[in-house]
């Protein structure tokens, strides 16, 4: 197979980035996994998509460097990894889709998306702000002479801060991953 064939199998352009490759593979894996798709050609398409994904993920950096490294990557792939990839893909095709989703290969398709992380940060700040504002408002405007529950206030505030921490750590991880990819792109 050629490099273009691998991109065609995943249905993406040859200049696609890592994020597009991961999204395309996740879509193809869901579409063609034999546990979900019982058509006769589904297993072969799933195996081909898995091979294409493994190749593109393994050699992504080398594919853009120069012609010689590209041919070396293709030779290495054919000699050593293609058969192993085919056997692994066949095993994944035999497993249930839920089991496949727990594999290390499938987990590599996870993507940290900046917009989701920013939304998470905004929602957590809104929860914290609303908790504080709501508690103060209820102190000044009690209903039926009832004071607001301090326990409810503390619980809502804790949930907001926990959500903020998770969002912050995901943001740091995303920034670190983005910096690595940018550095590789500059160096390559």
ChimeraX attribute file (.defattr): number of C-alpha atoms within 10 A of each C-alpha:
attribute: neighborCount
match mode: 1-to-1
recipient: residues
	/A:1	8
	/A:2	8
	/A:3	15
	/A:4	12
	/A:5	12
	/A:6	21
	/A:7	20
	/A:8	14
	/A:9	19
	/A:10	24
	/A:11	15
	/A:12	17
	/A:13	12
	/A:14	13
	/A:15	10
	/A:16	12
	/A:17	14
	/A:18	16
	/A:19	13
	/A:20	17
	/A:21	23
	/A:22	21
	/A:23	16
	/A:24	20
	/A:25	23
	/A:26	21
	/A:27	13
	/A:28	19
	/A:29	25
	/A:30	15
	/A:31	15
	/A:32	21
	/A:33	25
	/A:34	24
	/A:35	18
	/A:36	13
	/A:37	14
	/A:38	11
	/A:39	10
	/A:40	9
	/A:41	11
	/A:42	19
	/A:43	21
	/A:44	17
	/A:45	20
	/A:46	25
	/A:47	24
	/A:48	20
	/A:49	27
	/A:50	28
	/A:51	23
	/A:52	25
	/A:53	23
	/A:54	21
	/A:55	20
	/A:56	20
	/A:57	16
	/A:58	14
	/A:59	16
	/A:60	17
	/A:61	17
	/A:62	17
	/A:63	19
	/A:64	13
	/A:65	13
	/A:66	10
	/A:67	11
	/A:68	11
	/A:69	15
	/A:70	18
	/A:71	14
	/A:72	13
	/A:73	18
	/A:74	19
	/A:75	13
	/A:76	13
	/A:77	18
	/A:78	13
	/A:79	11
	/A:80	10
	/A:81	17
	/A:82	18
	/A:83	13
	/A:84	13
	/A:85	20
	/A:86	18
	/A:87	14
	/A:88	16
	/A:89	23
	/A:90	17
	/A:91	13
	/A:92	25
	/A:93	23
	/A:94	15
	/A:95	15
	/A:96	14
	/A:97	16
	/A:98	9
	/A:99	11
	/A:100	20
	/A:101	17
	/A:102	10
	/A:103	11
	/A:104	9
	/A:105	16
	/A:106	17
	/A:107	13
	/A:108	11
	/A:109	20
	/A:110	12
	/A:111	14
	/A:112	16
	/A:113	12
	/A:114	14
	/A:115	10
	/A:116	13
	/A:117	19
	/A:118	15
	/A:119	12
	/A:120	20
	/A:121	21
	/A:122	14
	/A:123	16
	/A:124	22
	/A:125	17
	/A:126	13
	/A:127	20
	/A:128	21
	/A:129	14
	/A:130	15
	/A:131	21
	/A:132	16
	/A:133	12
	/A:134	14
	/A:135	20
	/A:136	14
	/A:137	12
	/A:138	15
	/A:139	15
	/A:140	11
	/A:141	13
	/A:142	13
	/A:143	10
	/A:144	6
	/A:145	8
	/A:146	10
	/A:147	13
	/A:148	18
	/A:149	11
	/A:150	10
	/A:151	9
	/A:152	12
	/A:153	17
	/A:154	14
	/A:155	12
	/A:156	17
	/A:157	20
	/A:158	15
	/A:159	16
	/A:160	21
	/A:161	16
	/A:162	13
	/A:163	18
	/A:164	20
	/A:165	15
	/A:166	15
	/A:167	21
	/A:168	16
	/A:169	12
	/A:170	20
	/A:171	21
	/A:172	13
	/A:173	13
	/A:174	17
	/A:175	14
	/A:176	12
	/A:177	14
	/A:178	14
	/A:179	12
	/A:180	12
	/A:181	15
	/A:182	12
	/A:183	11
	/A:184	11
	/A:185	12
	/A:186	8
	/A:187	9
	/A:188	12
